[in-house]
Amino acid sequence: MTGPTPPGPDRSPPAITTFPGRDTTVDSVGVFTIEVIAHDRNEIDTLALLVSGAGFAFPTDTVHDTVADVSYAISLGALRHQPFSFRVAAGDVLGHDTLTDSVNVRLK
Protein backbone atom coordinates (compact mmCIF):
# COMPACT_ATOMS: atom_id res chain seq x y z
CA MET A 1 0.00 0.00 0.00
CA THR A 2 1.41 3.39 -0.97
CA GLY A 3 0.75 6.80 0.51
CA PRO A 4 -0.53 9.89 -1.25
CA THR A 5 1.48 11.33 -4.09
CA PRO A 6 3.52 14.31 -2.87
CA PRO A 7 2.69 17.60 -4.54
CA GLY A 8 4.83 18.67 -7.48
CA PRO A 9 6.99 21.75 -7.54
CA ASP A 10 5.28 25.05 -6.76
CA ARG A 11 4.76 27.01 -9.97
CA SER A 12 1.96 29.23 -8.67
CA PRO A 13 2.16 32.81 -7.44
CA PRO A 14 0.61 33.83 -4.12
CA ALA A 15 -3.19 34.06 -4.00
CA ILE A 16 -4.51 37.44 -2.82
CA THR A 17 -7.91 38.49 -1.49
CA THR A 18 -8.73 42.12 -0.70
CA PHE A 19 -11.59 43.65 1.26
CA PRO A 20 -13.10 45.58 -0.39
CA GLY A 21 -12.60 43.42 -3.43
CA ARG A 22 -14.46 45.56 -5.92
CA ASP A 23 -15.10 49.22 -6.65
CA THR A 24 -16.71 51.05 -3.75
CA THR A 25 -17.97 54.45 -2.61
CA VAL A 26 -17.28 55.66 0.94
CA ASP A 27 -17.85 58.78 3.02
CA SER A 28 -14.99 61.28 2.75
CA VAL A 29 -14.43 61.47 6.51
CA GLY A 30 -12.81 59.04 8.89
CA VAL A 31 -10.56 56.13 8.05
CA PHE A 32 -10.87 53.67 5.18
CA THR A 33 -9.37 50.26 5.91
CA ILE A 34 -8.14 47.83 3.27
CA GLU A 35 -7.62 44.26 4.43
CA VAL A 36 -5.33 42.00 2.44
CA ILE A 37 -5.07 38.24 2.87
CA ALA A 38 -2.39 36.46 0.87
CA HIS A 39 -1.30 32.85 0.96
CA ASP A 40 1.17 30.64 -0.83
CA ARG A 41 2.30 27.04 -0.48
CA ASN A 42 5.82 28.35 0.06
CA GLU A 43 6.60 31.49 2.02
CA ILE A 44 5.31 34.86 0.89
CA ASP A 45 8.32 37.13 0.61
CA THR A 46 6.81 40.57 -0.03
CA LEU A 47 3.40 42.21 0.10
CA ALA A 48 2.73 45.74 -1.14
CA LEU A 49 -0.32 47.98 -1.26
CA LEU A 50 -0.05 50.21 -4.33
CA VAL A 51 -2.23 53.33 -4.13
CA SER A 52 -2.82 55.60 -7.15
CA GLY A 53 -4.28 59.10 -7.00
CA ALA A 54 -3.92 59.66 -3.26
CA GLY A 55 -0.47 61.28 -3.11
CA PHE A 56 1.12 58.84 -0.65
CA ALA A 57 2.51 55.31 -0.52
CA PHE A 58 2.80 52.44 1.93
CA PRO A 59 6.12 50.66 2.45
CA THR A 60 6.48 47.09 1.17
CA ASP A 61 5.98 44.50 3.92
CA THR A 62 8.39 41.59 4.27
CA VAL A 63 6.29 38.62 5.37
CA HIS A 64 8.20 35.27 5.38
CA ASP A 65 5.17 33.14 6.19
CA THR A 66 2.71 31.05 4.17
CA VAL A 67 -0.18 33.36 5.13
CA ALA A 68 -0.28 37.14 5.50
CA ASP A 69 -3.25 39.07 6.91
CA VAL A 70 -2.50 42.80 6.82
CA SER A 71 -4.74 45.85 7.28
CA TYR A 72 -3.90 49.25 5.82
CA ALA A 73 -5.63 52.37 7.19
CA ILE A 74 -6.09 55.45 5.00
CA SER A 75 -7.18 58.71 6.61
CA LEU A 76 -9.74 60.21 4.23
CA GLY A 77 -9.92 63.79 5.51
CA ALA A 78 -6.96 65.04 3.48
CA LEU A 79 -8.26 63.52 0.25
CA ARG A 80 -11.30 65.86 0.07
CA HIS A 81 -13.54 63.88 -2.28
CA GLN A 82 -10.55 62.81 -4.39
CA PRO A 83 -11.05 59.31 -5.85
CA PHE A 84 -8.19 56.84 -5.71
CA SER A 85 -7.52 53.23 -6.58
CA PHE A 86 -5.43 50.45 -5.15
CA ARG A 87 -3.80 47.20 -6.21
CA VAL A 88 -1.89 44.63 -4.20
CA ALA A 89 1.35 42.97 -5.26
CA ALA A 90 2.76 39.84 -3.61
CA GLY A 91 5.79 37.72 -4.31
CA ASP A 92 6.86 34.38 -2.90
CA VAL A 93 10.33 33.16 -2.00
CA LEU A 94 10.55 31.27 -5.33
CA GLY A 95 10.13 34.46 -7.37
CA HIS A 96 6.47 34.04 -8.38
CA ASP A 97 4.57 37.37 -8.39
CA THR A 98 0.90 38.36 -8.34
CA LEU A 99 -0.70 41.75 -9.00
CA THR A 100 -4.41 42.19 -8.33
CA ASP A 101 -6.82 44.11 -10.51
CA SER A 102 -7.41 47.74 -9.54
CA VAL A 103 -10.13 48.58 -7.03
CA ASN A 104 -11.52 52.10 -7.45
CA VAL A 105 -12.59 54.06 -4.37
CA ARG A 106 -14.91 57.06 -4.75
CA LEU A 107 -15.39 59.47 -1.89
CA LYS A 108 -18.76 61.15 -1.42
C-alpha positions in Angstrom: 0.0 0.0 0.0 1.4 3.4 -1.0 0.8 6.8 0.5 -0.5 9.9 -1.3 1.5 11.3 -4.1 3.5 14.3 -2.9 2.7 17.6 -4.5 4.8 18.7 -7.5 7.0 21.8 -7.5 5.3 25.1 -6.8 4.8 27.0 -10.0 2.0 29.2 -8.7 2.2 32.8 -7.4 0.6 33.8 -4.1 -3.2 34.1 -4.0 -4.5 37.4 -2.8 -7.9 38.5 -1.5 -8.7 42.1 -0.7 -11.6 43.6 1.3 -13.1 45.6 -0.4 -12.6 43.4 -3.4 -14.5 45.6 -5.9 -15.1 49.2 -6.7 -16.7 51.0 -3.7 -18.0 54.4 -2.6 -17.3 55.7 0.9 -17.9 58.8 3.0 -15.0 61.3 2.7 -14.4 61.5 6.5 -12.8 59.0 8.9 -10.6 56.1 8.1 -10.9 53.7 5.2 -9.4 50.3 5.9 -8.1 47.8 3.3 -7.6 44.3 4.4 -5.3 42.0 2.4 -5.1 38.2 2.9 -2.4 36.5 0.9 -1.3 32.8 1.0 1.2 30.6 -0.8 2.3 27.0 -0.5 5.8 28.3 0.1 6.6 31.5 2.0 5.3 34.9 0.9 8.3 37.1 0.6 6.8 40.6 0.0 3.4 42.2 0.1 2.7 45.7 -1.1 -0.3 48.0 -1.3 -0.1 50.2 -4.3 -2.2 53.3 -4.1 -2.8 55.6 -7.1 -4.3 59.1 -7.0 -3.9 59.7 -3.3 -0.5 61.3 -3.1 1.1 58.8 -0.6 2.5 55.3 -0.5 2.8 52.4 1.9 6.1 50.7 2.5 6.5 47.1 1.2 6.0 44.5 3.9 8.4 41.6 4.3 6.3 38.6 5.4 8.2 35.3 5.4 5.2 33.1 6.2 2.7 31.1 4.2 -0.2 33.4 5.1 -0.3 37.1 5.5 -3.2 39.1 6.9 -2.5 42.8 6.8 -4.7 45.8 7.3 -3.9 49.3 5.8 -5.6 52.4 7.2 -6.1 55.4 5.0 -7.2 58.7 6.6 -9.7 60.2 4.2 -9.9 63.8 5.5 -7.0 65.0 3.5 -8.3 63.5 0.2 -11.3 65.9 0.1 -13.5 63.9 -2.3 -10.6 62.8 -4.4 -11.0 59.3 -5.8 -8.2 56.8 -5.7 -7.5 53.2 -6.6 -5.4 50.5 -5.2 -3.8 47.2 -6.2 -1.9 44.6 -4.2 1.4 43.0 -5.3 2.8 39.8 -3.6 5.8 37.7 -4.3 6.9 34.4 -2.9 10.3 33.2 -2.0 10.5 31.3 -5.3 10.1 34.5 -7.4 6.5 34.0 -8.4 4.6 37.4 -8.4 0.9 38.4 -8.3 -0.7 41.7 -9.0 -4.4 42.2 -8.3 -6.8 44.1 -10.5 -7.4 47.7 -9.5 -10.1 48.6 -7.0 -11.5 52.1 -7.5 -12.6 54.1 -4.4 -14.9 57.1 -4.8 -15.4 59.5 -1.9 -18.8 61.1 -1.4 
